[in-house]
């Protein structure tokens, strides 16, 4: 009898969340606040993505975004994220920087995503199958210059430990991972 190695490339490993789990609608780390990504964020999200295409490809990697976003495309994309969030299939959050200055509006920083393994990162090795969740993020160029790329990463690590502790083995799939 010979050992068979399973080819997982075409599989997606569903996220496993506890029964009755309600995903958090507000996460805080230092002055960063994350809330579910929704259609109401369409314009600020589109502006941040379109002004940061090369940076997103450099730091996050992957095939998105392929080109500048249109409002119509982004609206559909954000609606899709809302549906996945509602159905507990994946979790997309928008991250804002809050200011200590009274009355100052929050500044759009970027987004982070908790995806099933195999949806963003193909399951090319048996080692990847062992991970619980594919965690990735991006920030705008301005936010990157202000050190928020690393801060969002540290916030994401903290949020995974506190708000999503059942994802005991996260895989950080960005091309640029802070040390």
C-alpha positions in Angstrom: 0.0 0.0 0.0 1.4 3.4 -0.9 0.9 6.7 0.9 -1.4 9.1 -0.9 -0.8 12.8 -0.6 -4.0 14.8 -0.8 -4.1 17.7 -3.3 -6.0 20.5 -1.5 -5.5 23.3 -4.2 -9.2 23.4 -5.1 -10.5 23.2 -1.6 -11.6 26.0 0.8 -11.5 25.2 4.5 -14.6 26.6 6.1 -14.2 28.9 9.1 -15.3 27.1 12.3 -16.9 29.5 14.8 -18.6 28.5 18.1 -22.3 27.9 18.1 -24.2 31.2 18.6 -21.1 33.3 17.9 -21.9 37.0 17.2 -18.9 38.7 15.6 -17.8 41.9 17.3 -19.0 45.1 15.7 -16.4 47.3 17.3 -12.7 46.4 18.0 -10.2 48.8 19.6 -6.4 48.8 19.7 -4.7 52.0 20.9 -6.3 54.7 18.8 -7.4 52.3 16.0 -11.1 51.3 15.8 -12.3 48.5 13.5 -16.0 48.0 12.5 -17.6 45.7 10.0 -16.9 46.8 6.4 -20.3 47.9 4.9 -21.7 49.5 1.8 -21.8 52.9 3.7 -18.0 52.9 3.4 -18.0 52.7 -0.4 -16.7 56.2 -1.2 -13.9 56.4 1.4 -12.9 52.8 0.7 -12.7 53.4 -3.0 -10.7 56.5 -2.5 -8.2 54.8 -0.2 -7.8 51.7 -2.5 -7.5 53.7 -5.7 -4.8 56.0 -4.1 -2.8 53.0 -2.9 -3.0 50.3 -5.6 0.8 49.8 -5.8 1.2 49.8 -2.0 -1.5 47.2 -1.5 0.0 44.9 -4.1 3.5 45.4 -2.5 2.4 44.8 1.1 -0.7 42.6 1.0 0.0 40.8 -2.3 -2.6 38.7 -4.1 -4.7 39.5 -7.1 -6.8 42.3 -5.6 -7.1 45.0 -6.6 -6.5 44.3 -10.3 -7.3 47.9 -11.3 -8.8 51.1 -10.0 -12.2 50.4 -8.4 -15.4 51.9 -9.8 -18.1 52.9 -7.4 -20.5 50.3 -8.9 -17.9 47.5 -8.5 -16.9 48.5 -5.0 -20.6 48.7 -3.9 -21.1 45.1 -5.0 -17.9 44.0 -3.3 -18.8 45.6 0.0 -22.3 44.1 -0.2 -20.6 40.7 -0.7 -18.5 41.3 2.4 -21.6 42.2 4.4 -23.3 39.0 3.3 -20.2 36.9 4.2 -20.0 38.6 7.6 -23.7 38.0 8.3 -23.4 34.4 7.3 -20.1 33.9 9.3 -18.3 32.9 6.1 -15.6 35.5 6.5 -15.1 38.8 8.3 -14.1 42.1 6.8 -13.4 45.2 8.9 -12.7 48.8 8.1 -10.1 50.4 10.4 -10.2 54.1 11.4 -7.7 56.2 13.4 -9.5 58.1 16.1 -8.0 61.4 17.3 -7.8 62.9 20.7 -8.8 66.2 19.2 -12.4 66.9 20.1 -14.6 67.0 17.1 -12.0 65.6 14.7 -13.5 63.0 12.4 -12.0 59.5 12.3 -9.4 58.9 9.5 -9.8 56.0 7.2 -6.7 53.8 7.6 -7.6 50.6 5.6 -9.1 47.2 6.1 -8.4 43.7 7.5 -9.9 40.4 6.5 -10.4 37.0 8.1 -10.9 34.5 5.3 -11.3 30.7 5.2 -8.0 29.0 4.3 -8.0 28.2 0.6 -10.0 31.3 -0.5 -7.1 33.8 -0.6 -4.2 31.5 -0.1 -4.4 28.3 -2.1 -3.8 25.2 0.0 -0.6 24.1 -1.8 1.0 22.3 1.1 -0.3 20.1 3.9 1.1 22.6 6.4 -1.4 25.3 5.2 -4.3 23.0 5.9 -3.5 23.1 9.6 -4.2 26.9 9.9 -7.6 28.1 11.2 -8.0 31.4 9.3 -6.2 33.5 6.6 -5.6 37.0 8.1 -4.7 39.9 5.8 -4.8 43.6 5.8 -4.0 46.8 3.9 -3.6 50.5 4.6 -3.7 53.6 2.5 -0.4 55.2 1.4 -0.9 58.1 3.9 -1.6 55.6 6.7 1.5 53.5 5.7 3.7 56.7 6.0 2.3 57.2 9.5 3.2 53.7 10.7 -0.3 52.3 10.6 0.6 49.2 8.6 2.5 47.8 11.5 -0.1 49.1 14.0 -3.0 47.4 12.2 -0.9 44.2 12.2 -0.5 44.4 16.0 -4.1 45.2 16.4 -5.1 42.3 14.3 -2.9 40.0 16.4 -4.6 41.3 19.5 -8.1 41.0 18.1 -7.5 37.4 17.0 -6.4 36.6 20.6 -9.3 38.4 22.3 -12.3 38.6 20.0 -11.6 35.5 17.8 -9.6 33.2 20.2 -11.0 30.0 18.5 -8.8 30.9 15.5 -5.8 29.5 17.5 -3.6 29.1 14.5 -3.9 32.2 12.1 -2.0 32.4 8.9 -0.9 35.9 8.0 -0.9 35.9 4.2 0.5 39.4 3.5 3.7 39.7 1.6 5.1 42.2 4.1 4.8 41.0 7.7 6.1 43.3 10.5 8.6 41.7 12.9 
